[in-house]
Amino acid sequence: MSITEINHWINGAEDPGQGQRRTDVYNPATGEVTGSLHLADAQDLERAVTIAREAADSWSEVSMSKRMAVMFKFRELIHAHTQDLAKIITAEHGKVLSDAAGEVGRGLEVVEFACALPQTLKGEYSDQFSSGIDVYSFRQPLGVVAGITPFNFPAMVPLWMAPLAIATGNTFILKPSERDPSAALLLAKLFKEAGLPDGVFQVLHGDKETVDGLLRHELVDGISFVGSTPIAKYVYETGLAHGKRVQALGGAKNHAVVMPDADLDLAADHLSAAAFGSAGERCMAISVAVAVGDAADDLVAKLRQRAEDIKVGEGTQDDVEMGPLITPASQDRVKRLVTEAEQAGAAVVVDGRELVVEGREEGFFVGPTVLDKVKEQMSAYQEEIFGPVLAVVRVETLQDAIKLINANPYGNGTAIFTGSGNAARTFKRGVTVGMVGVNVPIPVPAAQHSFGGWKDSLFGDLHIYGPDGVKFYTRGKVITERWPHENDEVAASMNFPSHD
């Protein structure tokens, strides 16, 4: 198999950069090396940031109508190239093609939201607030912003950031995951085809050296990050210490509560899809099912059946529902956590540790796994598994379920399955979690709202995309204005000015 050279995208063109370091990119379904990724050095970063800074001066002055024309064209190009993006994602991440296409579709929603920014960015105006004085406000771009994005959504998360940053007048440097970097390059090419000027969107591949360079560079004004909680905290604290505006989304341990009055077939269907879709490598995956009271035994039986029926294999095959994990290290970690849970007394209802996919024996596969009678002190409960493992915790009451969820350090997403409006209302008001689903297992908000968790799942005041995304990439400015007539007498005063 030929190995593809994967370059940066700097100043409107592919660029290998000056850095001598490289890293391999794999097809996780086969275990084969498919790409050789150039990693940026300090010179590459300096050049990309300098170009972005120069481009920001001109791009911020481009009219809103021209910026929106680029966004509308970009939207059409993303739509037309959805399958191309999906194939790239499947080849490097491993998720099935339909899931990869769905990822692109959710990113496209944010592009469409960005197309409506002339309405969203309208300021406020107070006429004749004081005699002869008008007061009004508007928002302006930060300047140069960077996005540091995770491997699990190589198209969607960049599309949660870049369109809003660019539409509001910033320039954007994307540092994608080095595990599946190629989707970022296709996005760059589509931006260029849409008419975006060179230097406004750039892709800089790298590792911690590049991340630290972006966090510390004096010309970078803002950082958006999605990844694990320890790194999110590091990014937030380091960025703030160097004068950046930072939003850093961290990890998750998402619980779904199943009440005895729930439709258990509906709950089992949706919990299985939410736990095992994309091999569980989603920050919004359901990893804990909280079975309340009499719901437990029947729910576990139904989850067993559904987990056993899932077809696992290479994501390009039509009948495959779940692909591999991203790396051998991920595969080993998931197996270890299942083994530790079993040794600590959990019941392994469905065991995916020894799954081998015929013809893809070197792939990084773990099958759907269901653990029952999981306790809070077990590592499989405490750690973010990020794999196809659904842990069932049994509690007696809804209040016990809420207490369990609120004691968890993460607060990204949660859900309740119930037929009771009162139970749903009690739950959604009582949980300390940022995104809540009622009979919806993965409550990812529409683009007109904002995505973000609580507690250790978010560092920063503003969530990603939606109205919060617009606020993050812009700064408010308030103007107090007077235009006196030639004969007006405007008395000055040494006192603090008052309105009259």
C-alpha positions as CSV (number, residue, x, y, z in Angstrom):
1,M,0.0,0.0,0.0
2,S,1.3,3.5,-0.9
3,I,1.8,5.9,1.9
4,T,0.3,9.4,1.5
5,E,2.3,12.5,2.4
6,I,0.1,14.7,4.5
7,N,1.1,18.4,4.5
8,H,0.1,21.6,6.2
9,W,-2.2,24.2,4.6
10,I,-0.5,27.5,4.8
11,N,-1.4,30.7,3.0
12,G,-3.8,29.0,0.6
13,A,-1.7,26.0,-0.4
14,E,-0.4,22.6,0.8
15,D,3.0,23.1,2.4
16,P,5.3,20.4,3.9
17,G,6.8,23.0,6.2
18,Q,10.3,23.2,7.6
19,G,9.9,20.7,10.4
20,Q,11.8,17.4,10.1
21,R,9.6,15.4,12.4
22,R,6.8,13.1,11.1
23,T,4.3,10.7,12.6
24,D,2.4,7.8,11.0
25,V,-1.3,7.8,10.3
26,Y,-3.1,4.4,10.4
27,N,-6.2,2.8,9.0
28,P,-7.5,1.4,12.4
29,A,-9.6,-1.3,10.7
30,T,-6.5,-2.9,9.1
31,G,-3.7,-1.7,11.4
32,E,-1.8,-0.5,8.3
33,V,0.1,2.8,8.0
34,T,-1.6,4.9,5.3
35,G,0.0,8.3,5.8
36,S,3.1,10.2,6.8
37,L,2.1,13.4,8.6
38,H,4.5,16.4,8.6
39,L,4.7,18.0,12.1
40,A,5.2,21.7,12.4
41,D,8.3,23.2,14.0
42,A,8.7,26.7,15.5
43,Q,9.4,28.3,12.1
44,D,6.2,26.8,10.6
45,L,4.1,28.1,13.5
46,E,5.7,31.5,13.3
47,R,5.0,31.7,9.5
48,A,1.4,30.6,9.8
49,V,0.6,33.0,12.7
50,T,2.3,35.9,10.9
51,I,0.3,35.2,7.8
52,A,-2.9,34.9,9.8
53,R,-2.2,38.2,11.5
54,E,-1.7,40.0,8.2
55,A,-4.8,38.4,6.7
56,A,-6.9,39.4,9.8
57,D,-6.3,43.1,9.1
58,S,-7.9,42.9,5.7
59,W,-10.5,40.1,6.3
60,S,-12.0,42.0,9.3
61,E,-12.7,44.9,6.9
62,V,-14.4,42.8,4.3
63,S,-18.1,43.6,4.2
64,M,-20.6,41.3,5.9
65,S,-22.3,40.6,2.6
66,K,-19.1,39.4,1.0
67,R,-18.2,37.2,4.0
68,M,-21.7,35.7,3.8
69,A,-21.3,35.0,0.1
70,V,-18.2,32.9,1.0
71,M,-20.1,31.1,3.7
72,F,-23.0,30.3,1.4
73,K,-20.7,28.9,-1.2
74,F,-18.8,26.9,1.5
75,R,-22.1,25.5,2.6
76,E,-22.9,24.2,-0.8
77,L,-19.4,22.7,-1.2
78,I,-19.6,20.9,2.1
79,H,-23.0,19.5,1.1
80,A,-21.6,18.4,-2.3
81,H,-18.5,16.7,-0.8
82,T,-20.2,15.0,2.2
83,Q,-19.4,11.6,0.9
84,D,-15.8,12.5,0.1
85,L,-15.3,13.8,3.7
86,A,-17.0,10.7,5.1
87,K,-14.6,8.4,3.2
88,I,-11.6,10.2,4.5
89,I,-12.9,10.1,8.1
90,T,-13.7,6.4,7.9
91,A,-10.3,5.6,6.4
92,E,-8.4,7.3,9.3
93,H,-10.8,7.2,12.2
94,G,-12.6,3.9,11.5
95,K,-16.3,4.9,12.1
96,V,-18.8,3.6,9.6
97,L,-19.5,5.7,6.5
98,S,-23.1,6.6,7.5
99,D,-21.8,7.8,10.9
100,A,-19.1,9.8,9.2
101,A,-21.6,11.4,6.9
102,G,-23.8,12.2,9.9
103,E,-20.9,14.0,11.5
104,V,-20.4,16.2,8.5
105,G,-24.2,16.9,8.5
106,R,-24.0,18.1,12.1
107,G,-21.1,20.4,11.2
108,L,-23.0,21.7,8.2
109,E,-25.7,22.9,10.6
110,V,-23.2,25.3,12.1
111,V,-22.1,26.5,8.7
112,E,-25.8,27.3,8.0
113,F,-26.0,29.2,11.3
114,A,-23.0,31.2,10.3
115,C,-24.8,32.1,7.1
116,A,-27.3,33.9,9.3
117,L,-24.8,36.1,11.1
118,P,-26.0,39.4,9.6
119,Q,-29.1,38.9,11.8
120,T,-27.2,37.5,14.8
121,L,-24.5,40.2,14.9
122,K,-26.9,43.1,14.8
123,G,-26.1,45.6,17.6
124,E,-28.3,47.6,19.9
125,Y,-29.2,51.3,19.7
126,S,-30.6,53.7,22.3
127,D,-31.8,56.9,20.6
128,Q,-31.8,60.2,22.6
129,F,-30.7,58.3,25.7
130,S,-29.6,61.7,27.1
131,S,-30.2,65.1,25.5
132,G,-28.6,65.0,22.1
133,I,-26.7,61.8,23.0
134,D,-27.2,58.3,21.4
135,V,-25.7,55.1,22.8
136,Y,-25.2,52.0,20.7
137,S,-23.2,48.8,20.7
138,F,-21.7,46.4,18.2
139,R,-19.3,43.5,18.2
140,Q,-15.9,43.2,16.4
141,P,-13.6,40.2,15.8
142,L,-10.8,39.2,18.1
143,G,-8.2,38.8,15.4
144,V,-6.3,35.5,15.1
145,V,-7.9,32.5,16.7
146,A,-6.9,28.9,16.8
147,G,-8.8,25.6,17.1
148,I,-7.3,22.5,18.6
149,T,-9.6,19.6,17.8
150,P,-9.9,15.9,18.8
151,F,-9.6,12.7,16.7
152,N,-13.2,11.6,17.3
153,F,-14.9,14.2,15.1
154,P,-12.2,15.3,12.6
155,A,-14.8,17.3,10.5
156,M,-17.6,18.2,12.8
157,V,-15.6,19.9,15.6
158,P,-13.6,22.1,13.2
159,L,-16.9,23.0,11.6
160,W,-18.2,24.0,15.1
161,M,-15.4,26.5,15.3
162,A,-14.0,27.8,12.0
163,P,-17.2,29.0,10.2
164,L,-18.2,31.2,13.1
165,A,-14.7,32.5,13.7
166,I,-14.3,33.4,10.0
167,A,-17.8,34.7,9.5
168,T,-17.3,37.1,12.4
169,G,-14.1,38.5,10.8
170,N,-11.3,36.5,12.4
171,T,-8.6,34.4,10.8
172,F,-8.4,30.8,11.9
173,I,-5.6,28.3,12.4
174,L,-6.7,24.7,12.8
175,K,-4.5,22.2,14.7
176,P,-6.3,18.9,14.0
177,S,-5.6,15.6,15.7
178,E,-2.5,14.0,14.3
179,R,-4.4,10.7,14.3
180,D,-6.9,11.6,11.5
181,P,-5.7,14.9,9.9
182,S,-6.8,14.6,6.3
183,A,-10.4,15.8,6.6
184,A,-8.9,19.2,7.7
185,L,-7.1,19.5,4.4
186,L,-10.2,18.9,2.4
187,L,-12.0,21.6,4.4
188,A,-9.2,24.0,3.6
189,K,-9.5,23.3,-0.1
190,L,-13.3,23.8,0.0
191,F,-12.8,27.1,1.8
192,K,-10.4,28.2,-0.9
193,E,-12.8,27.1,-3.6
194,A,-15.6,29.1,-1.9
195,G,-13.5,32.2,-2.3
196,L,-11.9,32.6,1.1
197,P,-8.8,34.7,0.8
198,D,-5.4,33.0,1.4
199,G,-4.3,33.1,5.0
200,V,-7.8,33.3,6.6
201,F,-8.0,29.5,7.2
202,Q,-4.9,27.5,7.7
203,V,-4.1,24.0,8.9
204,L,-1.0,23.4,11.0
205,H,-0.3,19.8,12.0
206,G,1.6,19.1,15.2
207,D,1.6,17.7,18.7
208,K,2.2,19.3,22.1
209,E,5.0,21.5,20.7
210,T,2.5,23.1,18.3
211,V,-0.2,23.4,20.9
212,D,2.2,25.2,23.3
213,G,3.3,27.5,20.5
214,L,-0.3,28.6,19.8
215,L,-1.1,29.0,23.5
216,R,1.9,31.2,24.0
217,H,2.2,33.2,20.8
218,E,1.6,36.9,21.4
219,L,-0.3,37.3,18.0
220,V,-2.9,34.6,18.8
221,D,-5.9,36.2,20.4
222,G,-8.2,33.2,21.2
223,I,-8.1,29.4,21.5
224,S,-10.9,26.9,21.1
225,F,-10.2,23.4,22.4
226,V,-12.1,20.1,22.5
227,G,-10.4,17.0,24.2
228,S,-9.8,15.3,27.5
229,T,-10.3,17.1,30.8
230,P,-6.6,17.1,31.9
231,I,-5.6,18.7,28.6
232,A,-8.5,21.1,28.6
233,K,-7.5,22.4,32.0
234,Y,-3.9,22.8,30.8
235,V,-5.0,24.6,27.6
236,Y,-7.3,26.9,29.6
237,E,-4.8,27.8,32.3
238,T,-1.9,28.2,29.9
239,G,-3.9,30.3,27.4
240,L,-5.2,32.6,30.1
241,A,-1.7,33.0,31.6
242,H,-0.7,34.3,28.1
243,G,-3.6,36.7,27.7
244,K,-5.8,34.6,25.4
245,R,-9.5,34.2,25.4
246,V,-10.0,30.4,25.9
247,Q,-12.9,28.0,25.7
248,A,-11.8,24.4,26.5
249,L,-14.3,21.6,26.4
250,G,-13.2,18.5,28.4
251,G,-14.2,14.9,28.9
252,A,-17.4,13.3,29.9
253,K,-19.1,10.4,31.8
254,N,-22.6,10.6,30.5
255,H,-25.4,8.8,32.4
256,A,-28.8,7.9,31.1
257,V,-31.5,7.2,33.7
258,V,-34.1,4.6,32.9
259,M,-37.2,4.7,35.0
260,P,-39.6,1.7,35.6
261,D,-42.3,3.5,33.6
262,A,-40.1,4.0,30.6
263,D,-40.6,2.2,27.2
264,L,-37.8,-0.3,27.8
265,D,-37.6,-1.3,24.2
266,L,-37.2,2.3,23.1
267,A,-34.7,2.9,25.9
268,A,-32.6,-0.2,25.0
269,D,-32.6,0.7,21.3
270,H,-31.4,4.2,22.0
271,L,-28.9,3.4,24.7
272,S,-27.3,0.8,22.5
273,A,-26.9,3.2,19.7
274,A,-25.6,5.9,22.0
275,A,-23.2,3.6,23.7
276,F,-21.8,1.7,20.8
277,G,-22.1,4.1,17.9
278,S,-18.7,5.2,16.7
279,A,-17.3,2.5,19.0
280,G,-18.2,4.7,21.9
281,E,-15.6,7.3,20.9
282,R,-17.9,10.3,21.4
283,C,-17.8,12.9,24.1
284,M,-21.6,12.6,24.2
285,A,-21.7,8.8,24.2
286,I,-23.8,7.2,27.0
287,S,-21.4,5.2,29.0
288,V,-23.5,4.6,32.1
289,A,-27.1,3.4,32.2
290,V,-28.7,4.1,35.6
291,A,-31.5,1.5,36.1
292,V,-34.0,2.6,38.6
293,G,-35.9,0.1,40.7
294,D,-37.7,-2.7,38.8
295,A,-36.4,-1.5,35.4
296,A,-33.0,-3.1,35.9
297,D,-33.4,-6.8,35.0
298,D,-35.6,-6.3,31.9
299,L,-33.4,-3.5,30.7
300,V,-30.2,-5.5,31.0
301,A,-31.8,-8.4,29.1
302,K,-32.8,-6.1,26.3
303,L,-29.3,-4.5,26.2
304,R,-27.7,-7.9,26.0
305,Q,-29.8,-8.8,22.9
306,R,-29.0,-5.6,21.1
307,A,-25.3,-5.6,21.9
308,E,-25.0,-9.2,20.6
309,D,-26.8,-8.3,17.4
310,I,-24.5,-5.4,16.4
311,K,-22.3,-6.1,13.4
312,V,-18.7,-5.0,13.9
313,G,-16.2,-4.6,11.1
314,E,-14.5,-2.2,8.6
315,G,-16.6,0.9,8.3
316,T,-16.7,0.8,4.5
317,Q,-18.9,-2.4,4.5
318,D,-22.6,-1.8,4.0
319,D,-23.9,-4.0,6.8
320,V,-21.4,-2.9,9.4
321,E,-22.8,-0.9,12.3
322,M,-19.6,-0.3,14.4
323,G,-16.0,0.0,13.5
324,P,-12.7,-0.2,15.4
325,L,-11.1,2.0,18.0
326,I,-8.6,4.6,16.9
327,T,-5.3,3.1,18.2
328,P,-3.9,-0.1,19.8
329,A,-3.5,1.9,23.0
330,S,-7.2,2.7,23.0
331,Q,-8.0,-1.0,22.4
332,D,-5.7,-2.0,25.3
333,R,-7.2,0.6,27.7
334,V,-10.8,-0.5,27.0
335,K,-9.9,-4.2,27.6
336,R,-8.1,-3.3,30.8
337,L,-11.0,-1.4,32.3
338,V,-13.5,-4.2,31.5
339,T,-11.1,-6.7,33.1
340,E,-10.7,-4.5,36.2
341,A,-14.5,-4.2,36.5
342,E,-14.9,-8.0,36.3
343,Q,-12.3,-8.5,38.9
344,A,-14.0,-6.0,41.2
345,G,-17.3,-7.9,41.0
346,A,-19.2,-6.5,38.0
347,A,-21.1,-8.9,35.8
348,V,-19.9,-9.1,32.2
349,V,-23.2,-9.5,30.4
350,V,-21.7,-9.1,26.9
351,D,-17.9,-9.4,26.4
352,G,-16.3,-7.7,23.5
353,R,-12.7,-8.1,24.6
354,E,-11.8,-11.1,22.4
355,L,-13.6,-10.0,19.2
356,V,-11.7,-10.7,16.0
357,V,-13.0,-9.5,12.7
358,E,-12.3,-12.0,10.0
359,G,-9.9,-10.6,7.4
360,R,-9.1,-7.7,9.6
361,E,-7.3,-9.5,12.4
362,E,-4.8,-6.6,12.8
363,G,-7.5,-4.0,13.3
364,F,-8.0,-2.3,16.6
365,F,-11.4,-3.8,17.4
366,V,-13.3,-4.3,20.7
367,G,-16.8,-5.6,20.5
368,P,-19.9,-4.1,22.2
369,T,-19.6,-4.8,25.9
370,V,-22.3,-4.6,28.6
371,L,-21.4,-4.6,32.3
372,D,-24.0,-5.0,35.0
373,K,-23.9,-4.2,38.8
374,V,-21.1,-1.7,38.4
375,K,-20.2,0.2,41.5
376,E,-19.0,3.8,41.8
377,Q,-15.5,2.9,43.1
378,M,-14.7,0.8,40.0
379,S,-12.3,2.2,37.4
380,A,-14.8,1.4,34.7
381,Y,-17.1,3.9,36.3
382,Q,-14.7,6.5,37.4
383,E,-12.6,6.8,34.1
384,E,-13.8,8.0,30.8
385,I,-13.5,4.7,28.8
386,F,-14.1,6.2,25.4
387,G,-14.9,2.8,24.0
388,P,-17.9,0.5,23.3
389,V,-18.7,-0.3,26.9
390,L,-22.0,0.4,28.6
391,A,-22.0,0.1,32.4
392,V,-25.3,-0.5,34.2
393,V,-25.6,0.9,37.7
394,R,-28.6,0.0,39.8
395,V,-30.3,2.5,42.1
396,E,-33.6,2.5,44.0
397,T,-35.1,5.9,43.3
398,L,-34.9,8.9,40.9
399,Q,-33.3,10.9,43.7
400,D,-30.6,8.3,44.0
401,A,-30.0,8.6,40.3
402,I,-29.7,12.4,40.5
403,K,-27.4,12.2,43.5
404,L,-25.2,9.7,41.6
405,I,-24.9,11.9,38.5
406,N,-24.3,15.1,40.5
407,A,-21.5,13.4,42.5
408,N,-19.6,12.7,39.2
409,P,-16.9,15.3,38.4
410,Y,-18.1,15.5,34.7
411,G,-21.2,17.3,33.6
412,N,-21.3,17.1,29.8
413,G,-24.6,15.3,28.9
414,T,-27.2,13.2,30.5
415,A,-30.6,11.8,29.7
416,I,-33.7,10.3,31.3
417,F,-36.1,7.7,29.8
418,T,-39.5,8.0,31.4
419,G,-43.2,8.3,30.7
420,S,-43.7,10.7,33.5
421,G,-43.6,14.5,32.9
422,N,-43.1,15.0,36.7
423,A,-40.0,12.7,36.8
424,A,-38.6,14.4,33.7
425,R,-39.1,17.9,35.2
426,T,-37.5,16.8,38.5
427,F,-34.6,15.3,36.7
428,K,-33.8,18.1,34.2
429,R,-34.0,20.8,37.0
430,G,-32.0,18.7,39.5
431,V,-29.0,17.5,37.6
432,T,-25.8,19.5,37.5
433,V,-25.1,18.8,33.8
434,G,-25.0,21.2,30.8
435,M,-27.0,19.2,28.3
436,V,-30.1,17.1,29.1
437,G,-32.2,14.8,27.0
438,V,-35.7,13.6,27.8
439,N,-36.2,10.3,26.0
440,V,-33.3,11.5,23.8
441,P,-30.0,9.8,24.6
442,I,-27.5,12.2,23.0
443,P,-28.8,15.7,23.6
444,V,-26.5,17.6,21.2
445,P,-28.1,21.0,20.7
446,A,-29.1,22.3,17.4
447,A,-26.8,25.0,16.0
448,Q,-29.1,27.8,17.1
449,H,-28.3,26.9,20.7
450,S,-24.8,26.3,22.2
451,F,-23.0,23.1,23.1
452,G,-21.2,22.8,26.5
453,G,-21.1,21.0,29.7
454,W,-20.6,21.9,33.4
455,K,-18.0,21.1,36.0
456,D,-14.9,19.3,34.6
457,S,-16.4,19.1,31.2
458,L,-15.9,22.8,30.4
459,F,-13.3,25.4,31.2
460,G,-14.3,28.9,30.3
461,D,-17.5,31.0,30.4
462,L,-18.8,30.4,26.9
463,H,-20.0,27.3,25.2
464,I,-19.1,26.3,21.6
465,Y,-21.1,27.3,18.5
466,G,-24.5,29.0,18.5
467,P,-25.0,32.3,20.3
468,D,-22.1,31.6,22.7
469,G,-19.8,30.9,19.8
470,V,-20.6,34.3,18.3
471,K,-19.8,36.0,21.6
472,F,-16.6,34.0,22.0
473,Y,-15.1,35.1,18.7
474,T,-16.1,38.7,19.1
475,R,-15.7,41.6,21.5
476,G,-18.4,44.2,22.4
477,K,-17.9,47.8,21.8
478,V,-20.3,50.6,23.1
479,I,-20.4,54.1,21.6
480,T,-21.7,57.1,23.3
481,E,-22.2,59.8,20.6
482,R,-23.2,63.5,20.4
483,W,-23.3,65.8,17.4
484,P,-24.0,69.3,18.8
485,H,-25.3,72.0,16.6
486,E,-23.2,75.1,16.0
487,N,-25.1,77.3,18.5
488,D,-25.7,74.6,21.2
489,E,-24.3,75.3,24.6
490,V,-23.0,72.0,26.0
491,A,-21.8,72.6,29.6
492,A,-18.8,70.6,30.7
493,S,-18.6,69.5,34.4
494,M,-15.9,68.2,36.7
495,N,-18.5,66.0,38.3
496,F,-19.2,62.5,37.1
497,P,-21.4,62.9,34.1
498,S,-25.2,62.2,34.5
499,H,-27.9,61.6,32.0
500,D,-30.5,64.3,31.5
